[in-house]
Amino acid sequence: MFQMRKVVALIILLSVATAQTCGKATLNHMSAAMQLVSNQTGEAVTGGTQAADGAWPWTVSVCYKDWFGTCSYKGAGVIIGDRWVLAADPEIDNTLTDYRVHVGSTQKDGGTLAQVQNVWVTSEFKNGKDHGDINLIELGAPLKFSDHVQPICVPKSDTDVVIPGHYAWFTSWGHTSNSMFAEEQKYLQQAKLEFDNDTLCKNMYTYDSKYNCCAGGTGPSVCKKELGSPLMQKKGDTWYLYGISDTASPNGCSSAASFLRASYFCNFINDVAGIDCV
């Protein structure tokens, strides 16, 4: 009996030791990142700076592989499990098998190129909607977590963070201006966005505060080619995903943008990927 108890205890200890935590960024240089202020200008998502290598190990680049083998950038995504990436692009669905995901690098086309096995779209929005397209991308093989590849936590609730006047961090490879010559950025950009009142976004978008939040109305803002880019905040020593970019400002990259609230999709995430919000 004593021997059996030892075996059971060992199994429990091993399970705890190997259990994957989320929201831990060992290379996240927050001492440097926190120097950013809301009205800073520069090469970024209209008002931020280039992210340090390994600073946001869950932000990934989603691309589409063509006949010639070129994988063209489609938008960003965020790792939430070893085989799961959350994105928001209406063009990505389970009929397309030529999508890939770049993981482990702040370069748009750097790191490891992961094969996509399947794409899941929440049934609530997939029938003829022009907004709210959230995708769960299932990878063909588990990711190997490291300092440069980590999952972020998805919160059960966001009411203590998504408050007008509070801030969250946004990362993207999207455009930095509304110029017709603007291009996606080679290196990941980061900016600190301010949450706005729902009314600001309701005047511009098809918007429901139940599953949307509004940010970027002052200072840095969301521009083009930023679908799927994460909006994040740190609580204690853990990072949480609060929003996913699903639209661009109609006013030239200089006004508030609508985000999908990550917490609203907890049931969908759990049903499909078996991942619990925390």
N, C-alpha and C positions, 0 to 999 in steps of 0.2 A: 504493500500500500504506500509506504514511504517513497519507494522508487517511482511509482506512478505519479505521485504528487510532484516529485522533482521534474518528471518529464512534462507534465501539464504546465508547471510554472515556467519551464524553459521555453515552451511553445508560446506562452503568453508574452514573455519578455522579448522573444524574437519578433513576434507580431508587432509589438509596440515599437521596437527598434527600427523595423523595416517599413512601418506605416509612413506613407508620404504626407508630409505637411504641405501647406499651401501658403502663398504670400510672403515667402522669405527671399530676399534679394541680398545676398552676401556682398555683391559688388556694386550695390546701389549707392552712389556717392552723393548722399543727401546733403552733406555739408556744402558741396558745390552747387547742387541743384537748388537748394533753398535760397541761394543768392538771387535767383530770378524773381523779378517783381512783375506786377500785372501789366505795366505799361512799357516793358522792355521791348526794344525792336531788334531785329536781326534775322538771320537765315533760319526761319522756322515756320511752324504753323501759324503764320501771321502774328508773331510776337513771342517766340521762345528761343531756344538754343539747341545745338546738337547734343544728343544724349551721349553720355560716357559709355564706353564698351562694357557690356554686361549689366548696365544700370536697370534695365527693364526686361528680365529674362523670360517673361511670358508674352511679350509683344512679338508677333510673327508677321511675315509677309506672305500673302496669298497670291499665287500667280497661275496663269493658264498656259499650258504647253501646246504650241501649235504644231503643224505638220513638219516644220523645219527644226523642231526641238528647242525653239526659243520659248522661255517661260516669261510671259508678260505680266507685269504687276497689275493686280485687280483691286487690291485693298489690303487692309490689315486684319489681324485676328488676334485672339488671346488664348493662351494655353490654360485650360482648367483641369486637365487630367492627363495621364501619360499617353492616352490615345485620342484626346478630345481637344478641339479648338473651337472657340465661339467666334462667329463672324456675323456680318449683317450686309449681305449683298443679294439683291433679288435675282441676279443672274446665276447664282450658285444654287444648284439643286441636285437631286440624286440621279438625274439623267446624264450628268456630265462626269466623265471619268478622267479628264485630262487636267484637272487641277492639282497643284502641288503646294506645299507649304515650306517656306524657308524658316528654319528655327536656329537659334543660338548665335545670332549676329545682329548688330545694329545696322549692317549694310542691307539694303533692300534685297539684293540678290546674293547675299552671302550665307555662311553657315551651312547646315545640312539641309538637303532637299528631301522632304518627306512625302511619300506617296499618299494620296487620298483614296480611301476605300469606299466611303459612303458619305452622303450628306443628308442630314435630317432638317426639315423645316417645320416649325410649329404650325399645326393645322389651323390655329386661330387666325393667322394672317395670310396663308398661302393662296387663298382663293380670290384672286382678282384685286388684292389690295395694292396700293402704291406706297405703302409705308409699313413699318413693323416687320420687315423681312429679317428674321433672325435664323441663323444657320448653326447647326452643330455638325462640325466636320469630324468624321471618324477617320483616323489615320490607319494605314495598312499595317503598321507595327508600332509597338510601344516606344515612346521616346526614352532616351537615356538622360535622366536628370543630372544636371551639373550646375556650376556657378552661372553658366550662360543659358541654361534651359530649366525653367521652373514653372509650376502652375500658380496662378493667382487664386485667391479665395473669392467665392461669390457669397455675398451677405444674405441672410434671411430677411433682413429689414434694412432700409436705408433712411428712415425718417430722422435719424440723428445726424445725418451727414448732408443729405440733399435738401439744403436750406438756403434760400436766397442770401447772398453775402458770404457764404462759406466757399471754400476753394477745393479743387481737386486737380490732379495731374493728368494731362492728356499727351499721348504719344502717337506719332504718325509719320509716314513717308510722303504725305500729300503735298499739294501745292502750297506755296508761301505767299501767293498773291493772286489777284483776279486777272492778271495780264494774259492776253491770248498766247503769249510765249512762255507762260509758266509751265514747269515740268515737275514730275515727282522728284523727291529728294533722294540722293544716293544713300545718305545716312539718316538714321532715325532722329526725329526732332521731338522735343519735349516743351511743354508750356503749361503754365498754371492757369486754369480757367475758373472764373467765378460763376457759381450757380445763380440763375436769374429767376424772377417771378414767372409762373406758368403763363400769365397773360401775355407776356412778351412773345413767347413762341406760338401761342394760340392765334395771334394776329398774323402769323406768317406760314404756319404749317397745318397739316391735318394732325392734330395733337390731342392726346388724352393723358392727363396727369396720372391716370392709373398705371400706365405703362411707359410714359415718357417723362423725361426731365429736361430742363432748359439750362444752357450754360454758354458762356462766351460772349455775352452782350457788351461787356466792357473789357478793354485790354485785349489780350490775345483772343483769337477766335478761330473757328473751324473754317477750312476752305474747301477745295475740291479734291477728289481722289482720296477721301479719308473715311470711306465706309469701313465699318468694323473696328475702327481705332478705339482703344479703351480710355475710359475716364476713371481714374483711380484715386484712392486716398489711403493713408496709413493710419492704423489705430494700434497703439502700442508698438510692437515690432512686426506687425503683420499688415500686408497690403491687401485691399479689397477692391473688387471691380464694381463700380456703381453705375456706369453708363457705357453704352456702345454706340458710336456714331452711325446714324443711319440716314443722314441727310446733310446737304450743304446749305449754307445761307443763300437766299435768293437775292441778297443785297450786296453781292460782291465781296464776300469773305470778310465782312466787317460788322456783322451783327450776330445775335445769339443763334445757336444751333440746337436742334432737337436731338436728344439721345434716347435710346431704349434703356429703361431701367432694368439692370441685370437681375435684381431681386424678384421682379415680377415673373421671371421665367424659371424660377426654382423647380417647380413641378415638372416642367418640360425637360429640364436638365436631368433631374433625377429619374424620370421615366425612361429616357433614352440612354443616358450614359451611366446611370447608377451613382451619380455624384451628388452628395448632400451639400446644400448651402449651409453656411456656418454663421 
